[in-house]
Every structure is written in C-alpha cells, then in structure tokens.
C-alpha cells in the first residue's frame, strides 16, 4: 500500500481505525483520529540540550514541530534510515493541552479496525 493510499484511507475514518507502523521490527498502532499527516523523513534542525530521543524540530507550514524518535524513547535498537522512513505528525493530549508532534517510524504499514 502506498503512502498516498494510506492518506486517502485516513480521510474517511471511524473512531476504531488505527494506523499501524513498523518500529525496530515491532508493529505498533495509533488511532487515526490523532494523525494529522504523514511526511517523508527529511532535514531536521537539531536542538541543543534536549534528551537523546528528540531528533530535532521541523518547520511544518510555519509551525515548529518537535520530532521524537520512538525507538530511542522506548529503548529499542535504531534502524538505518531509508526511503520508507517517515514522520507521522500527530496531535496528542499532554497535561490537558493538545500538542502537535512528529514521531519517526521505520515504515507505515496500513490502516486497520481495532474494536
């Protein structure tokens, strides 16, 4: 399934739909309601004095978005970046506030229904 097909599926979702992705050989899922978009991994601006799991920030249409490496955060082995590596931009709630952030994943797999 191509990235474009996945994005099309995200446009018509229900609450039990989840985006699955590969992270260091493990398959993880996130509710599609939290997904803003999926972009190709590109140039990040590194930030000084931040935890190792923060890859840096990106400029997404004028907004500064932090990018987190989930493999590093979860203590998994990092895999080499390739053409399937992408950044999933998502909105999460932290301390009662909505936060936009990107997470680096090895590859996006599919959208599935998880009741």
Backbone as JSON Lines, residues from 0, in Angstrom:
{"i":0,"aa":"X","n":[0.85,-1.17,0.0],"ca":[0.0,0.0,0.0],"c":[0.89,1.24,0.0]}
{"i":1,"aa":"X","n":[0.62,2.16,-0.87],"ca":[1.45,3.35,-0.98],"c":[1.06,4.38,0.08]}
{"i":2,"aa":"X","n":[1.95,5.32,0.31],"ca":[1.71,6.39,1.27],"c":[0.46,7.18,0.88]}
{"i":3,"aa":"X","n":[0.26,7.42,-0.41],"ca":[-0.89,8.17,-0.88],"c":[-2.2,7.42,-0.58]}
{"i":4,"aa":"X","n":[-2.2,6.09,-0.76],"ca":[-3.39,5.3,-0.47],"c":[-3.72,5.34,1.02]}
{"i":5,"aa":"X","n":[-2.7,5.29,1.86],"ca":[-2.92,5.35,3.3],"c":[-3.53,6.69,3.68]}
{"i":6,"aa":"X","n":[-3.02,7.77,3.09],"ca":[-3.55,9.09,3.39],"c":[-5.01,9.19,2.95]}
{"i":7,"aa":"X","n":[-5.34,8.6,1.79],"ca":[-6.73,8.6,1.33],"c":[-7.62,7.86,2.31]}
{"i":8,"aa":"X","n":[-7.14,6.73,2.84],"ca":[-7.92,5.98,3.82],"c":[-8.14,6.79,5.08]}
{"i":9,"aa":"X","n":[-7.16,7.6,5.45],"ca":[-7.28,8.41,6.66],"c":[-8.39,9.45,6.53]}
{"i":10,"aa":"X","n":[-8.71,9.86,5.3],"ca":[-9.73,10.89,5.09],"c":[-11.13,10.4,5.46]}
{"i":11,"aa":"X","n":[-11.4,9.11,5.37],"ca":[-12.71,8.57,5.72],"c":[-12.53,7.51,6.81]}
{"i":12,"aa":"X","n":[-12.46,7.97,8.04],"ca":[-12.17,7.06,9.14],"c":[-13.3,7.04,10.15]}
{"i":13,"aa":"X","n":[-13.29,6.01,10.96],"ca":[-14.16,5.91,12.11],"c":[-13.27,5.86,13.33]}
{"i":14,"aa":"X","n":[-13.87,5.99,14.5],"ca":[-13.1,6.1,15.73],"c":[-12.27,4.85,16.03]}
{"i":15,"aa":"X","n":[-12.64,3.68,15.55],"ca":[-11.88,2.47,15.86],"c":[-10.8,2.17,14.83]}
{"i":16,"aa":"X","n":[-10.53,3.07,13.91],"ca":[-9.49,2.88,12.9],"c":[-8.13,3.26,13.49]}
{"i":17,"aa":"X","n":[-7.12,2.46,13.19],"ca":[-5.77,2.7,13.7],"c":[-4.77,2.61,12.56]}
{"i":18,"aa":"X","n":[-3.78,3.47,12.6],"ca":[-2.67,3.43,11.66],"c":[-1.59,2.56,12.28]}
{"i":19,"aa":"X","n":[-1.16,1.53,11.55],"ca":[-0.09,0.68,12.06],"c":[1.21,1.04,11.37]}
{"i":20,"aa":"X","n":[2.3,0.89,12.12],"ca":[3.61,1.2,11.58],"c":[4.65,0.29,12.21]}
{"i":21,"aa":"X","n":[5.77,0.17,11.52],"ca":[6.88,-0.67,11.96],"c":[7.88,0.2,12.71]}
{"i":22,"aa":"X","n":[8.33,-0.3,13.85],"ca":[9.33,0.39,14.65],"c":[10.29,-0.65,15.18]}
{"i":23,"aa":"X","n":[11.49,-0.71,14.61],"ca":[12.52,-1.67,15.02],"c":[12.01,-3.1,15.02]}
{"i":24,"aa":"X","n":[11.21,-3.45,14.02],"ca":[10.71,-4.81,13.89],"c":[9.41,-5.07,14.64]}
{"i":25,"aa":"X","n":[8.95,-4.13,15.44],"ca":[7.68,-4.27,16.14],"c":[6.6,-3.5,15.4]}
{"i":26,"aa":"X","n":[5.37,-4.03,15.43],"ca":[4.24,-3.34,14.8],"c":[3.45,-2.63,15.89]}
{"i":27,"aa":"X","n":[3.3,-1.33,15.76],"ca":[2.57,-0.51,16.71],"c":[1.4,0.16,15.99]}
{"i":28,"aa":"X","n":[0.43,0.66,16.77],"ca":[-0.75,1.3,16.18],"c":[-1.1,2.57,16.95]}
{"i":29,"aa":"X","n":[-1.64,3.54,16.22],"ca":[-2.09,4.8,16.78],"c":[-3.48,5.08,16.19]}
{"i":30,"aa":"X","n":[-4.42,5.56,17.01],"ca":[-5.74,5.9,16.46],"c":[-5.6,6.96,15.36]}
{"i":31,"aa":"X","n":[-6.28,6.74,14.24],"ca":[-6.17,7.68,13.13],"c":[-6.72,9.05,13.49]}
{"i":32,"aa":"X","n":[-7.57,9.13,14.48],"ca":[-8.1,10.42,14.91],"c":[-7.0,11.33,15.45]}
{"i":33,"aa":"X","n":[-5.88,10.73,15.87],"ca":[-4.75,11.51,16.37],"c":[-3.77,11.91,15.27]}
{"i":34,"aa":"X","n":[-3.9,11.33,14.07],"ca":[-2.95,11.56,12.99],"c":[-3.33,12.82,12.23]}
{"i":35,"aa":"X","n":[-2.37,13.72,12.05],"ca":[-2.58,14.92,11.23],"c":[-2.14,14.65,9.8]}
{"i":36,"aa":"X","n":[-0.94,14.07,9.64],"ca":[-0.42,13.75,8.31],"c":[0.81,12.87,8.43]}
{"i":37,"aa":"X","n":[1.24,12.36,7.3],"ca":[2.45,11.54,7.22],"c":[3.35,12.2,6.2]}
{"i":38,"aa":"X","n":[4.6,12.47,6.59],"ca":[5.54,13.11,5.68],"c":[6.81,12.28,5.59]}
{"i":39,"aa":"X","n":[7.52,12.46,4.51],"ca":[8.8,11.76,4.34],"c":[9.82,12.33,5.31]}
{"i":40,"aa":"X","n":[10.71,11.45,5.76],"ca":[11.77,11.9,6.67],"c":[12.69,12.82,5.9]}
{"i":41,"aa":"X","n":[12.93,13.98,6.44],"ca":[13.77,14.97,5.77],"c":[14.69,15.65,6.75]}
{"i":42,"aa":"X","n":[15.12,16.81,6.36],"ca":[16.07,17.56,7.17],"c":[15.42,18.07,8.45]}
{"i":43,"aa":"X","n":[16.07,17.77,9.57],"ca":[15.62,18.23,10.88],"c":[16.61,19.25,11.41]}
{"i":44,"aa":"X","n":[16.14,20.17,12.19],"ca":[17.02,21.12,12.88],"c":[17.28,20.56,14.26]}
{"i":45,"aa":"X","n":[18.53,20.27,14.54],"ca":[18.91,19.71,15.84],"c":[18.81,20.8,16.91]}
{"i":46,"aa":"X","n":[18.44,20.39,18.1],"ca":[18.3,21.32,19.21],"c":[19.32,20.96,20.29]}
{"i":47,"aa":"X","n":[19.97,21.98,20.87],"ca":[20.94,21.7,21.93],"c":[20.23,21.39,23.25]}
{"i":48,"aa":"X","n":[20.89,20.6,24.07],"ca":[20.45,20.32,25.44],"c":[19.03,19.75,25.53]}
{"i":49,"aa":"X","n":[18.71,18.81,24.68],"ca":[17.44,18.1,24.74],"c":[17.74,16.62,24.92]}
{"i":50,"aa":"X","n":[16.79,15.83,25.42],"ca":[17.03,14.39,25.56],"c":[17.39,13.74,24.22]}
{"i":51,"aa":"X","n":[18.1,12.62,24.29],"ca":[18.56,11.91,23.08],"c":[17.43,11.48,22.16]}
{"i":52,"aa":"X","n":[16.25,11.19,22.72],"ca":[15.16,10.7,21.89],"c":[14.51,11.8,21.05]}
{"i":53,"aa":"X","n":[14.84,13.05,21.29],"ca":[14.31,14.14,20.47],"c":[15.27,14.35,19.31]}
{"i":54,"aa":"X","n":[14.81,14.0,18.1],"ca":[15.64,14.11,16.9],"c":[15.92,15.56,16.53]}
{"i":55,"aa":"X","n":[14.93,16.41,16.79],"ca":[15.05,17.82,16.43],"c":[13.67,18.39,16.18]}
{"i":56,"aa":"X","n":[13.62,19.46,15.38],"ca":[12.34,20.08,15.04],"c":[12.28,20.26,13.53]}
{"i":57,"aa":"X","n":[11.04,20.35,13.03],"ca":[10.83,20.64,11.61],"c":[9.92,21.86,11.52]}
{"i":58,"aa":"X","n":[10.02,22.54,10.39],"ca":[9.12,23.65,10.09],"c":[8.01,23.08,9.22]}
{"i":59,"aa":"X","n":[6.82,23.0,9.78],"ca":[5.68,22.45,9.06],"c":[4.69,23.58,8.8]}
{"i":60,"aa":"X","n":[4.77,24.14,7.6],"ca":[3.92,25.27,7.21],"c":[3.93,26.4,8.24]}
{"i":61,"aa":"X","n":[5.13,26.76,8.66],"ca":[5.3,27.89,9.58],"c":[5.2,27.54,11.04]}
{"i":62,"aa":"X","n":[4.93,26.29,11.36],"ca":[4.86,25.85,12.76],"c":[6.07,25.0,13.09]}
{"i":63,"aa":"X","n":[6.64,25.23,14.25],"ca":[7.77,24.42,14.72],"c":[7.2,23.19,15.4]}
{"i":64,"aa":"X","n":[7.58,22.01,14.87],"ca":[7.05,20.75,15.38],"c":[8.21,19.89,15.87]}
{"i":65,"aa":"X","n":[8.2,19.5,17.16],"ca":[9.25,18.6,17.65],"c":[9.09,17.21,17.05]}
{"i":66,"aa":"X","n":[10.22,16.56,16.8],"ca":[10.21,15.21,16.22],"c":[10.91,14.26,17.19]}
{"i":67,"aa":"X","n":[10.2,13.21,17.57],"ca":[10.69,12.25,18.55],"c":[11.02,10.93,17.86]}
{"i":68,"aa":"X","n":[12.15,10.34,18.23],"ca":[12.5,9.01,17.74],"c":[11.97,8.0,18.75]}
{"i":69,"aa":"X","n":[10.87,7.33,18.41],"ca":[10.23,6.4,19.33],"c":[11.13,5.22,19.68]}
{"i":70,"aa":"X","n":[11.93,4.75,18.75],"ca":[12.83,3.63,19.03],"c":[13.77,4.01,20.17]}
{"i":71,"aa":"X","n":[14.34,5.18,20.09],"ca":[15.23,5.66,21.15],"c":[14.48,5.86,22.46]}
{"i":72,"aa":"X","n":[13.29,6.42,22.39],"ca":[12.47,6.66,23.58],"c":[12.1,5.37,24.29]}
{"i":73,"aa":"X","n":[11.77,4.32,23.51],"ca":[11.37,3.04,24.09],"c":[12.55,2.12,24.36]}
{"i":74,"aa":"X","n":[13.77,2.56,24.08],"ca":[14.96,1.74,24.32],"c":[15.14,0.62,23.31]}
{"i":75,"aa":"X","n":[14.57,0.8,22.11],"ca":[14.72,-0.19,21.04],"c":[15.94,0.15,20.19]}
{"i":76,"aa":"X","n":[16.39,-0.83,19.42],"ca":[17.51,-0.61,18.53],"c":[17.08,0.28,17.37]}
{"i":77,"aa":"X","n":[17.84,1.35,17.11],"ca":[17.55,2.21,15.98],"c":[17.9,1.49,14.69]}
{"i":78,"aa":"X","n":[17.07,1.66,13.67],"ca":[17.37,1.08,12.36],"c":[17.84,2.2,11.43]}
{"i":79,"aa":"X","n":[18.52,1.79,10.37],"ca":[19.03,2.77,9.41],"c":[17.88,3.44,8.68]}
{"i":80,"aa":"X","n":[18.04,4.73,8.41],"ca":[17.02,5.47,7.66],"c":[17.06,5.03,6.21]}
{"i":81,"aa":"X","n":[15.86,4.87,5.6],"ca":[15.79,4.54,4.19],"c":[14.61,5.28,3.57]}
{"i":82,"aa":"X","n":[14.22,4.9,2.34],"ca":[13.16,5.63,1.64],"c":[11.78,5.4,2.27]}
{"i":83,"aa":"X","n":[11.63,4.39,3.12],"ca":[10.34,4.12,3.78],"c":[10.22,4.82,5.14]}
{"i":84,"aa":"X","n":[11.34,5.33,5.65],"ca":[11.31,6.04,6.93],"c":[10.49,7.31,6.76]}
{"i":85,"aa":"X","n":[9.59,7.55,7.7],"ca":[8.77,8.76,7.61],"c":[8.47,9.31,8.99]}
{"i":86,"aa":"X","n":[7.87,10.48,8.98],"ca":[7.48,11.15,10.22],"c":[5.96,11.2,10.24]}
{"i":87,"aa":"X","n":[5.38,10.66,11.3],"ca":[3.94,10.71,11.48],"c":[3.65,11.91,12.37]}
{"i":88,"aa":"X","n":[2.94,12.89,11.81],"ca":[2.58,14.08,12.57],"c":[1.26,13.78,13.27]}
{"i":89,"aa":"X","n":[1.26,13.9,14.59],"ca":[0.07,13.58,15.35],"c":[-0.22,14.62,16.42]}
{"i":90,"aa":"X","n":[-1.47,14.62,16.84],"ca":[-1.91,15.51,17.91],"c":[-2.22,14.64,19.12]}
{"i":91,"aa":"X","n":[-1.58,14.95,20.24],"ca":[-1.78,14.19,21.47],"c":[-2.14,15.15,22.59]}
{"i":92,"aa":"X","n":[-2.76,14.61,23.62],"ca":[-3.09,15.44,24.77],"c":[-2.07,15.17,25.87]}
{"i":93,"aa":"X","n":[-1.43,16.24,26.31],"ca":[-0.44,16.15,27.39],"c":[-0.77,17.22,28.43]}
{"i":94,"aa":"X","n":[-0.97,16.79,29.66],"ca":[-1.3,17.7,30.76],"c":[-2.49,18.59,30.42]}
{"i":95,"aa":"X","n":[-3.49,18.02,29.76],"ca":[-4.69,18.76,29.43],"c":[-4.59,19.67,28.22]}
{"i":96,"aa":"X","n":[-3.43,19.69,27.56],"ca":[-3.25,20.53,26.38],"c":[-3.03,19.65,25.15]}
{"i":97,"aa":"X","n":[-3.49,20.13,23.99],"ca":[-3.26,19.43,22.74],"c":[-1.9,19.86,22.19]}
{"i":98,"aa":"X","n":[-1.06,18.87,21.89],"ca":[0.29,19.11,21.41],"c":[0.47,18.43,20.05]}
{"i":99,"aa":"X","n":[1.06,19.15,19.11],"ca":[1.39,18.58,17.8],"c":[2.85,18.15,17.85]}
{"i":100,"aa":"X","n":[3.11,16.89,17.45],"ca":[4.48,16.4,17.41],"c":[4.63,15.39,16.3]}
{"i":101,"aa":"X","n":[5.87,15.16,15.91],"ca":[6.16,14.15,14.9],"c":[6.9,13.0,15.54]}
{"i":102,"aa":"X","n":[6.63,11.8,15.05],"ca":[7.37,10.62,15.52],"c":[7.98,9.92,14.31]}
{"i":103,"aa":"X","n":[9.22,9.54,14.44],"ca":[9.94,8.85,13.37],"c":[9.57,7.37,13.44]}
{"i":104,"aa":"X","n":[9.11,6.83,12.3],"ca":[8.79,5.41,12.21],"c":[9.55,4.81,11.03]}
{"i":105,"aa":"X","n":[9.84,3.51,11.12],"ca":[10.58,2.84,10.05],"c":[9.77,2.75,8.77]}
{"i":106,"aa":"X","n":[8.49,2.43,8.9],"ca":[7.6,2.42,7.74],"c":[6.16,2.35,8.2]}
{"i":107,"aa":"X","n":[5.29,3.0,7.46],"ca":[3.85,2.94,7.72],"c":[3.35,1.68,7.04]}
{"i":108,"aa":"X","n":[2.49,0.92,7.75],"ca":[2.02,-0.35,7.22],"c":[0.61,-0.25,6.63]}
{"i":109,"aa":"X","n":[-0.39,-0.01,7.46],"ca":[-1.77,0.01,6.96],"c":[-2.7,0.64,7.99]}
{"i":110,"aa":"X","n":[-3.94,0.83,7.58],"ca":[-4.98,1.28,8.49],"c":[-5.87,0.08,8.76]}
{"i":111,"aa":"X","n":[-6.08,-0.2,10.05],"ca":[-6.91,-1.37,10.41],"c":[-7.94,-0.94,11.45]}
{"i":112,"aa":"X","n":[-9.01,-1.74,11.55],"ca":[-10.03,-1.5,12.57],"c":[-9.69,-2.36,13.78]}
{"i":113,"aa":"X","n":[-9.6,-1.72,14.95],"ca":[-9.37,-2.42,16.2],"c":[-10.52,-2.04,17.12]}
{"i":114,"aa":"X","n":[-11.46,-2.96,17.34],"ca":[-12.62,-2.62,18.18],"c":[-12.22,-2.37,19.64]}
